[in-house]
Amino acid sequence: MIQTPPGNRHQVFLPLVLTPLLVKKIGFFLQSDRGSTVELTETGFLVLNDSKGKELWRSERATDDFQLSHAAMLDTGNFVIVSKNSTNIWESFNHPTHTILPSQELGVDGSLVSAQTNYGKGKYQLRFKTNGSLVLNQIDMFTGKPYEEYFSFPLGNGSRLAFDNDSGDILIWNSNGSLVDNVTKDVEPRPGLYYYRETLDFYGVFTLYSYPRNPSGGASWSVFKAWPPNICRAFVDSAVPRGKNKYGIGPCGCNSICESIDGRPNCTCLPGFSFLDDNNHYAGCKQDYAGDPGDCSLDGSTIGEDRFEFQNISFVNFPLSDYGIFYPATELECQQSCLRDCFCAVAIYPTTRNNGNATCFKKQLPLSNGYREAGLDSTVLVKVLKSDASKKQPDASKKKLATRNNQAIVILSVLLGTFVVLAAISLIFFCLFRRRLHDLNGVRSPSRRDLETNLQFFTYKDLEHATNQFNEELGRGAFGTVYKGELPSIYGNRVAVKKLDKFAQDGEREFTTEVKVIGQTHHKNLVRLIGYCDEAEHRLLVYEFMQNGSLSSFLFGVPRPSWQQRLQIASMIAKGLAYLHEECSKQIIHCDIKPQNILLDESFTAKISDFGLAKLLMNDKTRTKTGIRGTKDYVAPEWFRNTPVTVKVDVYSFG
């Protein structure tokens, strides 16, 4: 039996067996003092609920074909759900979080992920890389993508990590079942004397903890071995180009100083900074005085520089965030340069100098990967606001501001007067030009709208100019080519202009269909038609611009869309089709639903485009006969049977 040692914040359960009868009677088997519950359901799921009954987590099942027998906490610490044929439906050892227990294994498809101080998912990961090396890396909390490893174990390449039950050895095996290496080979063995656990702590250190099997009193979990030995220096590498950071921001966050004490990071803030969260010193620091636009002049120099002073911190370095480096420099020159530069937050200057000269590194916010180390040849010069500076600004600063304000008033007055005169002249010439153009060409004014569809009329010259002589092609279809264009802001800036190359017969019908039908449709999942041109032999359609292109490009692009994005896009397409089929005044069959005809805007909202093949139905009709339309591989079977088609052909294509 594994008992819970005193002072251990990691719960180790006593051996426990639950049967379906108990499940039926009590509904749950563990309940915290705050009311949250862990429940084993009759269908074989382990479910975690909060105090309000909201489901927070649910286990997976290896198979659905089983009969539940019982659940048990084994002596090893493995919690298993067992079927009546004695196979494990689910076991906790196959789903590690931040801790591994003896006899538990970690494969190439698994990983340890650290926990935050509040037990949420942390930002550090232990895993095998594709080349078989065992590494620690930080995770970007916004995308879930890994940074480069900040520590790689000096071992042979393997595919499985196994935790020996008695010795506490961490063994690496390959796919052939051969022992590759021992992570703890330089640690003195103590077989049978201790309990062990391996934990990826929330500050990024992978730690082997031990606890005596026969404690004499006052015993606690102690660090047996830790990797890396100095977490504060693990994120700093001389091979990394200065100013570049491919490992992450370190265990203490931005604008903070990390100092390794007994293998654990101790985080402090710079003078003039305070913790973002007083209850979590690993979240980084914020500047107490954030400044305001009045602190910087137009040339980037500090206004009222006598409001600031410097505080020095020895044996500290911020190896990244450089934006200004000069040599040779004295400490006074380094201070003065940072003081006068409104973007400079700190300057780094060596503790030892060569004849009073050294290299000065100017840094801007945010500062990352700062660390303290005894004997480090580095001094941080921190620019802070004087204690009495916030009460009032110096007279010199006030004079500068007053001078700038007076100059600005004079300049604005002159500019405003000039603008009014030029605007009046421009308006007169514009009106005369518009009237003359209308009289000469007899062309409809671009400001006119089709009263039936509320669409904008455009001249061919308007669209020729908007597309820069039809220069940038976006796509090409059976009836025409689509070009990128740009119109005045009243039309929505960027647009897509479809130029019909063939408009006889089918093309003419397509043009009429799209103008009359799309102009009367309004739905967030349909591409909006802004206007059109039907001048002489020219037939053009002007659509809203869809920044992220077609669904087909997005599906097979890099990176691939997540399943959540795929579900959202499918739902949007379904809503657009439902509108066409059921909510329009005239029912519309699109006839060519395919990924190439689904476009995505800047927020990845899916919209159905290209109604050129649409078939209209009156309100009292549900079927129509027409020739085969659409694209191979998406065409419904009824097209080939010479039978009337319904909106179901779109549903088939959508599926």
N, C-alpha and C positions, 0 to 999 in steps of 0.2 A: 504494500500500500504506500502511495506517495502522499505525505502529509504537507500541509501548507506551513512553511517555516515562518517564524515571527518576522514582521516587518517587510514581508514580500508583497509588493503591490501587484505582482502577476499571480492571478488566482490559479491554483492547481487543485482540480476537483478530486474528491474522494471517490473510490469505486462506487458506481451507482448503476442500477438496472431499472429500466422502465418497461412495462408491458402495456399492450393496448388497453387492458382493463383499467390500469392506472390512468392512462391518457383519457379514457372515456369519463372516468370519475372526477379527475381534478383539472383536466384541460391544459395544465402547464406543470412543469416540474421545478422550475427555478423562478423566484421572484425577488427583486431587490427591494431595499427599504424605501425606494422612491417610486415603486409601483410598476417598473418595467418587467416584462416577462419573457422567458424562453419557453416555447411550446413545441411539443412533438405531436403533429397531427396524425390522425388515423390513416391518412394517405401517404405517410412516410416523409413528410417535410419537417425540418427544424426551422422554426420561425421566431424571430426576435421582434417584439413589439415594445413601443415606449409606454409611458404611464397612461397615455390617452388611448391606447389600443391601436395606434398607427403602426403599420408594418415597416420596420427598418431594414430587415434582411431576411432572406429565405435561402435555404440550402438547395443544392442541385441534386439530381438523382441520376445514377448510372443507367437505369432502365425503368420503364413504366410497367414491365411485366413481372410483378412480384406480389407477395403477400407479407405484410408487415408482421414481424415477430416481436422485436423489442429494440430498445436503445440502451447503450451501456457506456460508462466511462471506465476505460481499462486502466490497469496499474501504470501503464506507460504514459498516460495522459492523453491517449487517443480516444476521442469520442466517436462511437460508431452507431449506425442505424442498421439493423440486421433483418433480413427476410427469413421466412420460415424454412428455406432451404439452406440456411446458415451462410449466405453470402452477404457481404457488406454492400448495402445500398449507397451509403455515404459514410465517409470518415474524415475527421478534422485534419488528420495528418496529410491528406492529399490537397489541402487548401491552406497552406501556411500564410500567416499575416506578417508579424514582425518578430516572431519567436519560433525556434525549432527546439524540440525536446529529444532526448536520447532515443535512438532507434528510428527517428524520423528522417526522411530523405528529401532532397531538393534536386529536381531534374532540370534539363535545358529549357523546358516549357514553363517552369515555375520561377518564382522570385520571392524574396522577402522585401516588404515595403515597410519603412519605419512608420511609427504612429506619432501624431502630434501630442503635445502636452495634454490635450483634451481627448486623446485616443482616436481622433479622426485620422484619415489617411495622411501620412507625412510625405516628405519630399526627397527621401533617399531610398536607394534600391540596391539589393545584392542579387546578382544574376550571372549566368553563363553567357558569354558572347558567342557569336556563331563560330568563332575560331576555337572555342573550348576554354578560353581563359576565364577565370573567376574574378569579377570586378565589382567595385562599388561606384555608383554614379548618382548624381542628383537628377531629379525629375522637374521639368518645367510645370509648375502647378496650374497653368492656364491651358496648356495643350496636352499634357501628359507625355510629351516627348522627352527622351533621355538626353542629358548632356554627355560629353565625353567622360570616361571614368576618371575620378580623382584618386583612385587607388586600385592597383591591379596586384593580385596575390602572386608572388614569385613561385609559381607551381607549373607542373606539366599540364597540358590541355586535357580536359576531361568532359564528362557529360552528366555526372551525378555526384552530389555531395551527400555523404552519409555520416551520421552522428553516432559514434560508438557508445553503447549504453554504460559500460563499466569504466573505461579509461577516460572518457571525455574527448577522445581523439576525433578530429574532423578530417575525414578521409575523402579523397577525390578518386573516382573510378571512371573508366572509359566505357564506351558502349559495348565492348567485348567482355566486360566483367572483370577486367584486370585492374589492380590497384595502381594508380598513377602517382599519387603523392599524399603527404600528410601535412595539413595546414599547421598542426600543432607539434611538428616534429622537434622544434627547439624548446618545447615546454617539458619540464620534469614530470614524468607520469606519476599519477597517484591513484592507481586502480582500486575500486571498491571503497574508497574513503569518502567520496563526495557525491552529491547530486549535482547535475550540470544542466545548464540551458544556454542556448545561443540567442542573442537578441540584437537586432539592428536598432540601436537606440535612436530617439527622435532627433538627436544632433548629428547623426551620420556615422557613428562609430559602431562597427560590428564587434560585439563583446561576448566572450565566453565567461559566464558566471559559474561560480561553484558555491556549494553549501554543505557543511559537514553532515555526514549521515548520523553521527553520534555527537550532537552538540553538547558542550559543557555548560552552556548558559551564555546569553548575550550574543549568540551567533547571528550572523546575517549573511545575505548573498554578497560575495566579494568578487572583484574583477580578477579572473584567472589569466586572461590574455585579451588584448584589444588591437584592432586594426582599423585605420592607420594609427601609429603610435602618437602622432601629433596632428589632430584634425585641423588645427588652424593653419598649418603649413601645407596641408594636402592639396589645397586649391590653388597654390602658387607654384609655378613651374618656370624655370629660366628659359625653357625651350619655347614658351608661348610668346609670340611677338608682343611688345609692350603696347598696352592699351586694349589688347584682345583678351576675351575671357570665354573659354569654351567648356569650362567645368561647372559654372554656376556661381552663386554669390557667397557661398560659404555658410557655416552653421549659425553665424550671428546676424545675418541679413545686412542690409545697406547701412552705411554711415555709422558703423560700429567697430569696436576693436575686440578681436578674439585672442584670448590667452589660454593656452592649454595648461590645465591644472589636474594632475593625476589622470591624464588621458581624456578629460572632459572639458569642453570649451566654457570659459568664463567670459561673459559678454559685458562690455561697458560702452558708454557713449562718449563722444568727443565733447569738449567744453562747448557750451552753446547748443547742445543737442539733448534730447530726452527720448526715452523709450516710446515706441509706437503703442505698446501695450505694457502697462506696469506689471501685469500678471504673467507676461511672456517675454522674457528678455532676449529671446532668440528670433524675434520678429523684425529686428532692426530699429533704427533711431530716426527721429525727425528733427529738423532744425527748428529751434525755438523762435528764431527770428527769420521769417521767410523772405523779408524784403518786399519792396513794391516797385512799380515801374519808375518812380521818381528817383530810385537809387542809381540808375544808369543814364548817362548822357548818350547822345546819338552816336558818339564814337566808341562806346563801350566802356568808358572810364567811370569810376565811382564818383558819385556826387556826395559831398560832405564826408570825405574820407577820414576826417579827424574824429568821426563818430565811432570808428573802429579801432581795435587794438589786436595784438597777437598773444596767444597763449601757447607755450611750447610743451610738447610731450616727447620725451626721449624713448628710444628703443622701440619705436612704433613705425610701421611702414604700410602704405597703401600702394601696392605695386601696379595697380591699373588706374584708369581714369585720367591719364595724362592728356593734356591738350597744349601744353607749352613747356619746352625744355630749353635751357640756355646755359652755356659754360664759356668762360669761367664766371663765377658769381660769388660775391660775399654774402653772408647771412643778411646783412642790411639791404643789399640790392634785391635779394630774393623776397624779403618782406615787402619792400616798397613796390616791387612789380605786382605782387599779389594784392596789396592794399589798393592800388590804383585801378586794378582790373576788376570790374563789378561781377565778372563771371567766376572769379577765383574764390574757392571756398577754403582750401588749404594749400600749403606749399610744403614739399619734402626737401630737406637739406641734410647732408651727412653730419653725423656727430663729430667725426674727425675731418679736419680740413687740410688741404695742401697749401701752405702759405696763405691761409685765410680764404682761398678760392676753392670752389667745388661746383658740382652741377645742381641746378635748381629745377625742381619738377613742380609745375603748377597743375592743380587738380580742380575739377569741377564736380558738382553733385549730379547723380548720387555717387558716393564713394563705396567701393566694394572690396571684399577680401582683405580688410585691414587686420593686422595681427601685431601682437607684442611679443618680444623675445629678449631675454636678458643678453646684453652685450651687442645687440643689433646696431649697426652703424647707420642710424637714421633718426632724424628728429622731425616731428610734424609741427608745422607752424600753422595754427588754427586761427582764422580771422573771425573775431567775435565782436558783437556790438557792445560798446561800453555801457555800464550799468545806468548812467544818467542820460544816455543818448536818446532814449525813447521819449523823454519828457519834452524836449524841444530840439529843433535842428540848429546847428551853428549858423551864425549870421552870414558867413560866406556862402553856405549852402542856400540860405534864403535869397541872397542876392542873385545867385546863379539861377534859381528857379524863377525869380521875378523877371530877370532879364529875358529868360527863355519865353516866359508867358507874354511879355510885351512884344517880343519879336514875332511870336506866333500870331498875335492879334493883328499886327500890321500886315503880315503875309496873307492871312486868311481874308482880310478886308479887300486887298488888291485882287486876290484870286476870285473872290465872290463877284466883285464888280465886273471883272473881265468875263467870267463865265456867263453872267446874265446877258451881256451885250452879244457874245458869240452865240448863245442859245437862241436869242431872238432872230439874229441874221440867219442862222441855220434853219430855223423853222420856216422862215419866209421862202428860202430857196428850196426847201424840201417840198412844200406845198405846190410851188410853181412847177417843179420837176415832175411830181406825181400827176398833176393835171395835164402837162404836156405829153407825158408818156401814155396816158389813157387816151388822149385825143388822137395820137399818131397810130397806135397799135390796135385800139379797140379791145384790149385785153382786160379781163376782169381784174380788179384790184385784189392784191393778196389779202387785204383785210376783210374781203367778203366771205361769207360762209354759206354753205348749202343748208337751207332752212329745214330740209327733210331730215338730214343726217347730222346737222351741226358740225360738219367737217370743214376744214379750211381749204380754200382754193389756193393753189400755187401756180405761178408761171414756170415755164421750162427754164427760163434764165435764173429764176430764184433757186431752183434745185440744182442747176448746173453750178452756180456759185457756191451753194451750201456744201456740195460734195467735192469742191475743188476740181471741177471738170471730170467728175466721176472717177476719182483717182484711187480711193481705197476700197477694195472689194471685200465684203464680209461673207458672201456666200453666193451660190449659183444653183438655180432650180430648173425645172422643165420649161417654165414660161418666162423666166427673166433672171436678172442678177440684182443682188442687194449690195448697196454701197453705204459707207459710213458718211454722215453729214453733220453739219453744225448750223443751227439756226439761232436767231436772236432769242434771248431768254424767255420771251413771252410764249415761245413754242416748246420750251423745255430743253434748250441747248442741243445736246447730241441727239441725233435721230438716225433711223435706218431707212434708206430710200430704195424702194424696189422698182427697178426699171424693167418694164415688160418688153422683151425683145420680140416676142411673137404674140400679137393680139388679134389676129384673124381667127374667127370661129371660136375655138375653145378659149383662146387667150382673151378675146373680147368678153366672153361670158364670165371668165374668171375676174376680170377687172370690174364688171358690173356687180357681180356677186359680192366681192370683197367690199366695194364702196357702200353698197346699199345695206348689206348685212352687218358687217363689222361696225359701220358707223352708228348703228342702232343698238349695239351690244355694249354693256358696261358691267364688267366683272373684274375683280382683282386678279383672277387667274386666266385672263384672256389678254393677249397683246393689244394695246390700244392703238387704233388708227387715228392719226392726228389730222391728216388731210390728203389731198391727191391733186394730180395735174392731168387734164384731158385736153391739152392744147394742141390743135392740129393733129399730126400723126403721133404725138407723144402721149404715152400712158404711164403714169408713175404713181406709186403709193408711198405715203410718208408715215412710218410707224415710230412709236417710242423706241429708244435705243435700249437693248438688253445687254448690260455690261458683261455678264459672265457666259455669254454664248449659249450654245445648245446643250441639252441634257446628254446627248451622245458623247460630246467632248468631255463633259464633267464626269460621266460615269467611268471613263477609261483614262482619265487624266492622272496627274500626280500632284498631291496625294489623292487616293481614292476616297469618295465620300463615305462617311460612317453609315451604319444601319439606321441610326436616328434620322440623319439627313435624307436617306432613301425613303423612309416611311413618310416623312413630312412632304417630300416632293410628290410621292404617289398620291397622298391625300389631296394635295393642291390640284393635281391633274383631274382627279375624280370630281372635285368640286366644280372645276371648269366645265367638264363634260356634262355634269348634272344640270348646270345652268343652260348649256346649249340645247340639251334634250328636253328639259322640262320647264324652264323658267322664261325663255324668250317668247316674244309675241308670235314669232314664227319659228317652229321647231327646226333645228339645224342638225344635219348629219355631217360631220367633218369629213369623213371618208378617207383620211390619211393620217391617223394618229400613229406617230412613231417618235423615237427620241430626238431625231433631227428637227422635228416640228414643235418641240417643247423647249422654250427659251427661259433663261434665268437672269433676273435683274441683279442689281448690286448687292441685295440682301439675300440672294438665292431663292427668291420667290419664283415658283414655276408658273409659266404662262403659256397657254396654247396659242400657236401662231399658224399662219398660212391657211386661210379659209377658201383658197382658190378652187378646191375640189368639193366644197360643201354643197349639199343638196338640201333645198328648202322643202319643208312640208307645211301645208296649211293646218289650221287648228283642228279640222275635222278629219285629218288623215294621219295614219300611223305607219303606212308603208309607201314605198315608191319604187319604180323600175328605172334603171339607168344602166349604161354600159359599165364594164369593170373599171373601177377607180382605185387609186391607192398605190402602195408599194409592195413589191414581192416580199414575202415572209410576214407581212402584217395584214394581208387581205383575208377577210372572213370567208368560209367555205361557200356561203350562199351566193357570193358574187359569181361563182362558176356554174350555178344551177339554173341560171336564167329565171330566178324567182325574185319577187319583190324583196327589197332589203329594208331593214328597220334600223333604229338607233343601236341595235345590238351589234352591228358591224363595228362601231366605234368601241364598244365594250370588249369585243374580241381583240381588236388591235391593241387596246389598252392593256389587256391581260398578257 
